[in-house]
Amino acid sequence: MKMIGMKKIMLVALLLVLLGALYFVFFNKETVPENVQTYSENEISSDVYLSELTDLEGNTVSMDPNKLVFLNVWATWCGPCNIEMPGIQTLYNKYKDNSKVAFYIVSDEDSETVKPFVSKKGYELPFYQFRGNYPALLDGNAIPRTYILHKGKILVQEVGASQWDRPDIYALIEEKIAEI
């Protein structure tokens, strides 16, 4: 008799824990943490753009916050980076002639390392070098890291290899192009 009573108590306790967890997952909406900077629709944060960016010829390049920016941080030696590069090439091929979109494929490796790799693989992407400190919102110790940015906002952020020529990414880019 006592065993059946204990089982019922445990079942009720488990049910309450489950209901509490469901509440926190679906109904308890957190406010924006104090350390996260938010911007109004007309403000542009420079906190997500790289300064001191150079192309593989050594020319200084500025990121345009008024464009939809596809930013990929990678390295030639990174296996997951190499896995996702063909999808990035396909995405780039679709939007390379659109003046509202800019691609930045960024490595901290020197051009003598990147150029032969790019040539061997046949990529026709806009590769850049960055040797500074990443802005806090883009800082991380894992690669590949990819962001889609617009007007200082991170619209998409993925760490690790991803397939970038997928329908939801095309839809997001088309939606944002229509707004620019």
N, C-alpha and C positions, 0 to 999 in steps of 0.2 A: 504494500500500500504506500509506504514512504517513497519507494522508488518511482512510482507513477506520479506522485506529487512533485518530486524533484524534476522529473522530465518535463512536466507542465510548466514549472517555474523557469526552467532553462529555455524552453521553447518560447515563452512570453518574453524573456529577457533578450533572446536572439532576435525576435521579431521587432522589439523596440529599438535595438541597435541598428537593424536594417532600415527601419523607417527613419531613424535619425540620419543615417548616411544618405538616404534618398533625398531627404529634405535639404541637406547641405549641398548635394550635387545639383539639384534642379531648382531649388527655390531661394537659396541664400546667395544673392548676388552681391559680390564684394564691390566696394567702390574702388576707384583707381588708387593704388598705393601712393603715399606721399612722395616717394622718391622717383616716380615716373612723371616726366614732363609731358604735359598735354598742350596742344596748340589749337587756336580757333581755326576755322576754315581758311581765313585769309592770311594767317601767320605761316611763315616757313621756318622750320627749325634747321639750323646748319649742323645739328648734332648727328646727322646720319650721312653726311657727305665727306668724302675723302679729300684732303688737301694734299699738295705735294705729289700728285699723281703724274706719272710720265708714261708716254708710249714707249714702244720698244726701240725707238730711235733716240730717246732721251728728251723729247719735247714735252714741256709741261702742259698738262691738260686739266681743265676744270670741269667738274660735274655740274650739269645744268639742273637745278631744282625744279624748273618749270616743265621738265620732261618727265615722262614715266621712265624710271631708271631700273634696269636689270643689273644687279651687282653680284658677281660670283667671285668668291675668294678661294683660290685653289693653289696647287703645286704640281709640278711635273711628276714627282715621285709618289704622289697620292693615288692609290688604286681607285677609291671611290670617286675621286675627282675625274679620273679618266673614264670611268663607267658612265658618268652623267654628261660628259662633253658632247657626244653625238646629238643628244636631245637638245642641248643648248644651241648647237649649230643649226638644227632644224628650226628652232624658235627664232633665232637670229635671222635666218634666211627669209622667214615670213615677214619680219618687221624691220629689216635693215634699211629699207628705203622710206620708212615712215619718220617724218621729221619730229614727231611727238614722242618718240621712243629712243632711248640711248642705252647701249649695252657696254658694260665695263667688266672685263674678265681680268681679275687682278691677282698678281702673285708678288711675293717679296723676292723671288729669284731674279738674278740678273738676266739681261737679254741674251747673253751668250749661252745660257741654259735653256731659255724659253724658245728662242728662234728655231733651233734645230728640231726641238720637240714638235712645234707647230708645223714646220715644214714636212717632217716625217709623217705626221698624222693627217696632213692636208686640211687643217682647220683654217677657215677664213673668218675668224672672229676678231673683234677689237681687244687685243691683249694689252694690259698695262702693268706697270710696276708701282708698288707702294712700299715705302720703307719707313713710314712714320708710325705713330701710335694710332690705332683705330679708335674712332669715337666710342665712348662707353656703350652706346646702344648697339654698336656693331662688333664690339670686342668679344673675342672667344678664343678658345685654344684648340678648337676642332676645325678641320676642313674636310670636305668643302662646306662653306657657308654661303648661302644665297639669299638675297633680299630683292624684293621689288619695292621701290620707293616712289613716292610722289609728294611733292611739296613738303618735305621734311617728315613725312610719315612712313613708317614701315607697314606696307600693305601685306606682304608675305615674307616670312622668315623661315628658312629650313636649314637645318644642320644635318649633314650627311648626304649621300647621293640621292638624287631624285630624278624622276623623268619629267623634264621641263616642257616637252612638246605634247602635253596632255590637254584635253578639252577644257578643264576648269581654269587652267592658266591662260589659254587663248581667250576664254570668256571674260576673265578679269581684265586682261589687257585691252580687249575690245571695248569693254565698259568704260575703262579709264580714258582711253583715247577719245571716246565720244564726249567725255566731260572736259577735256583740255581745249 
